[in-house]
Amino acid sequence: MNTEQKRPQRPEPPNMQEVGALLDGKPQVSDRRLFFQLHVFKDCLDPNRIVEKLEKGSLNAVLYDDLNHPTGLGVLLAAEDPAALIIESRNLLDVSNRSDLSYRPEMTMTGRTYSSGREPNLEEWLLNKPLQNVLNPDFPWAIWYPLRRSPEFYRLEHRERGRILGEHALLGRGYAAGGYASDIRLACFGLDTNDNEFVIGVVGPDLHPLSRLIQDMRQTEQTTKYIESLGPFFVGKVQKQFARGG
């Protein structure tokens, strides 16, 4: 009788790379991704001080006027290094410590670009396209919101999840094909104070199509059956964009 005990099998470390579609028979992989963070303020009667901070900053950024708050502003920051977001956001808070500008922490949204494994151009998806969308001067309107799926969604088979997400994606591609809207999809697992899983941005030349896209998405199977929470929503119009080279 073999009394030798089996040694416990060592777990394989997870692959931290983003993976795209096959290219020349090999999967595309990348260790790069972008982190986005939205900060929202109120009681801002003079936005010039925030503009000066962003002009002196080193990050790609967008300054929005808040549609739903007459003295509100939103600041969107983007960086590959999340530590850079901390530095830049603290510079903004130096401005907001004054009595005529208040920070709204309940509206903060943070997320990272990610791959699904099907992207034909991985780097374009992770780095270039999201920045092009938020910095496009022809897309002055934006709606940003977080969401969380229900646990039941993650119990579905992989193929069934793909079918449900495909319906949602097809709707978005139709709006993009018409020039009405483009999206920025970010994962925020473990990054959100309210345990949200994704941050979504939709941007475009006019506000009505963005609202209509969200309305149409409410009818998809994903939203009607598997979305546990949505929002809060930030609706902004670009006041100024800050595009950095490189």
C-alpha positions in Angstrom: 0.0 0.0 0.0 1.3 3.4 -1.0 1.2 5.5 2.2 2.9 8.5 0.7 0.7 11.5 1.1 -0.1 13.6 -1.9 1.5 17.0 -1.8 -1.0 19.8 -2.1 -1.0 21.3 -5.6 0.3 24.8 -5.9 -2.2 27.2 -7.4 -1.3 28.9 -10.6 -0.9 32.6 -10.3 -3.6 34.5 -12.3 -2.6 36.3 -15.5 -2.8 40.0 -14.9 -2.5 40.9 -18.6 -5.3 42.2 -20.7 -6.0 39.8 -23.6 -7.4 40.6 -27.0 -8.4 38.7 -30.1 -5.9 36.5 -32.0 -3.5 38.3 -34.3 -1.4 36.1 -36.6 -2.6 33.1 -34.6 -1.5 34.5 -31.3 -3.6 36.4 -28.7 -2.8 40.0 -28.2 -1.7 40.8 -24.6 -1.0 44.1 -22.8 0.0 45.2 -19.3 -1.2 48.7 -20.0 -4.6 50.2 -19.2 -6.1 53.6 -18.4 -7.6 54.7 -15.1 -10.4 57.4 -15.3 -11.7 59.4 -12.3 -14.6 61.8 -12.2 -14.8 64.5 -9.5 -17.8 66.7 -9.0 -18.1 70.1 -7.3 -20.8 72.6 -6.5 -21.0 76.2 -5.4 -18.5 77.2 -8.2 -19.1 80.7 -9.3 -15.6 81.2 -10.7 -14.3 78.1 -12.6 -11.1 79.9 -13.7 -9.2 78.6 -10.7 -9.9 75.0 -11.6 -9.0 75.8 -15.2 -5.6 77.1 -14.1 -5.0 74.0 -12.1 -5.8 71.7 -15.0 -3.8 73.8 -17.4 -0.7 73.4 -15.2 -1.4 69.7 -14.7 0.1 66.8 -16.5 -2.9 64.6 -17.1 -5.5 64.4 -19.9 -8.6 66.0 -18.4 -12.1 67.3 -19.2 -13.9 70.1 -17.4 -17.7 69.8 -17.5 -20.5 72.2 -16.6 -23.1 70.2 -14.6 -26.5 70.3 -16.3 -28.3 69.4 -13.1 -26.6 71.9 -10.8 -26.4 75.6 -11.7 -23.1 76.1 -9.9 -21.8 72.6 -10.5 -18.7 71.3 -12.3 -17.3 67.9 -13.1 -13.6 67.1 -13.7 -12.6 64.0 -15.5 -9.0 62.8 -15.2 -7.2 60.0 -17.1 -3.9 58.3 -16.4 -2.1 54.9 -16.7 -0.8 55.3 -13.2 -3.6 55.5 -10.6 -1.1 57.3 -8.2 -1.1 60.2 -10.7 -4.8 60.6 -10.1 -4.3 61.0 -6.4 -1.8 63.8 -7.0 -3.9 65.6 -9.5 -7.1 65.3 -7.5 -5.5 66.6 -4.4 -4.4 69.7 -6.4 -8.0 70.2 -7.2 -9.0 69.8 -3.6 -6.6 72.6 -2.7 -8.8 74.8 -4.7 -12.1 73.4 -3.3 -11.1 74.1 0.3 -12.2 77.6 -0.2 -15.7 78.5 0.9 -17.0 79.2 -2.6 -16.4 75.7 -3.9 -17.6 72.4 -2.4 -16.6 68.9 -3.2 -19.3 66.2 -3.7 -17.7 62.9 -2.8 -20.9 60.9 -3.4 -20.5 61.6 -7.1 -16.9 60.4 -7.4 -16.5 57.6 -10.0 -13.3 55.7 -10.7 -12.7 52.9 -13.2 -10.1 51.2 -15.4 -10.2 50.1 -19.1 -10.4 46.4 -19.6 -10.6 43.8 -22.4 -13.1 41.1 -23.1 -10.8 38.9 -25.1 -12.4 39.8 -28.5 -10.8 43.2 -29.3 -9.2 43.2 -32.8 -6.8 46.0 -31.7 -6.1 45.7 -28.0 -4.1 48.8 -27.5 -6.5 50.9 -29.4 -9.3 49.7 -27.2 -7.4 50.1 -23.9 -5.6 53.4 -24.4 -6.5 55.3 -27.6 -10.2 55.0 -28.1 -11.3 56.0 -24.6 -9.2 59.2 -24.7 -10.3 60.0 -28.3 -13.9 59.8 -27.2 -13.7 62.0 -24.1 -11.4 64.5 -25.8 -13.3 64.7 -29.1 -14.2 68.4 -29.6 -17.3 67.2 -31.6 -18.6 65.4 -28.5 -19.5 68.2 -26.0 -22.1 66.2 -24.1 -21.5 63.4 -21.6 -23.4 61.2 -19.2 -21.5 59.2 -16.6 -22.9 56.6 -14.2 -21.9 53.5 -12.2 -23.7 50.2 -12.2 -23.8 46.9 -10.4 -25.1 43.6 -11.8 -27.0 41.2 -9.7 -25.3 38.0 -8.5 -27.6 35.9 -10.7 -25.8 37.2 -13.8 -22.5 35.7 -12.7 -24.2 32.3 -12.2 -25.1 32.1 -15.9 -23.1 30.0 -18.3 -20.4 31.9 -20.1 -22.2 31.6 -23.5 -25.5 32.8 -22.1 -23.7 35.9 -20.6 -22.2 36.6 -23.9 -25.6 36.5 -25.7 -27.1 38.9 -23.2 -24.1 41.3 -23.4 -24.2 41.1 -27.2 -27.7 42.5 -27.3 -26.6 45.5 -25.2 -23.4 46.0 -27.3 -25.3 45.8 -30.6 -27.6 48.6 -29.5 -24.6 50.8 -28.6 -22.9 50.1 -32.0 -26.0 51.2 -33.8 -25.8 54.6 -32.1 -22.1 54.9 -32.8 -22.7 54.0 -36.5 -25.1 56.9 -36.7 -22.7 59.3 -35.1 -25.0 59.8 -32.1 -23.0 58.4 -29.3 -19.8 56.7 -28.3 -19.1 55.0 -25.0 -16.3 54.5 -22.5 -16.6 51.3 -20.5 -14.6 51.0 -17.3 -14.4 48.3 -14.6 -14.5 49.4 -11.0 -14.5 46.2 -9.0 -13.1 47.0 -5.6 -12.5 50.6 -6.6 -15.9 52.1 -5.8 -17.0 53.1 -2.3 -20.5 51.7 -3.0 -19.4 48.4 -4.4 -20.3 49.2 -8.0 -18.7 47.1 -10.7 -18.6 49.3 -13.8 -18.5 53.0 -14.7 -20.1 53.9 -18.1 -19.6 57.1 -20.0 -21.6 58.0 -23.1 -20.5 61.0 -25.1 -21.8 62.7 -28.3 -22.6 65.9 -30.2 -26.1 66.3 -28.7 -27.7 65.4 -25.4 -31.0 63.9 -26.6 -29.5 60.8 -28.3 -27.5 60.0 -25.2 -30.6 60.1 -23.1 -32.4 58.0 -25.7 -29.6 55.4 -25.8 -30.0 54.9 -22.0 -33.7 54.7 -22.4 -33.4 52.0 -25.1 -30.9 50.1 -23.0 -33.4 49.9 -20.2 -35.3 47.5 -22.4 -32.5 45.0 -22.9 -32.4 41.7 -21.1 -29.3 42.7 -19.2 -30.9 45.8 -17.7 -34.4 44.4 -17.1 -33.2 41.2 -15.4 -29.6 41.5 -14.2 -28.9 45.1 -13.2 -29.1 45.6 -9.5 -28.4 49.4 -9.3 -27.7 52.3 -11.6 -26.4 55.8 -10.8 -26.0 58.4 -9.6 -25.9 60.1 -13.0 -23.7 63.0 -13.9 -24.7 65.0 -17.0 -22.2 67.4 -18.2 -21.4 69.7 -21.1 -17.7 70.3 -21.9 -16.4 73.6 -20.9 -12.8 72.8 -21.8 -10.7 69.8 -22.7 -7.0 69.3 -21.8 -5.2 67.0 -24.1 -1.6 66.1 -23.4 0.8 64.8 -26.0 2.3 61.3 -25.9 
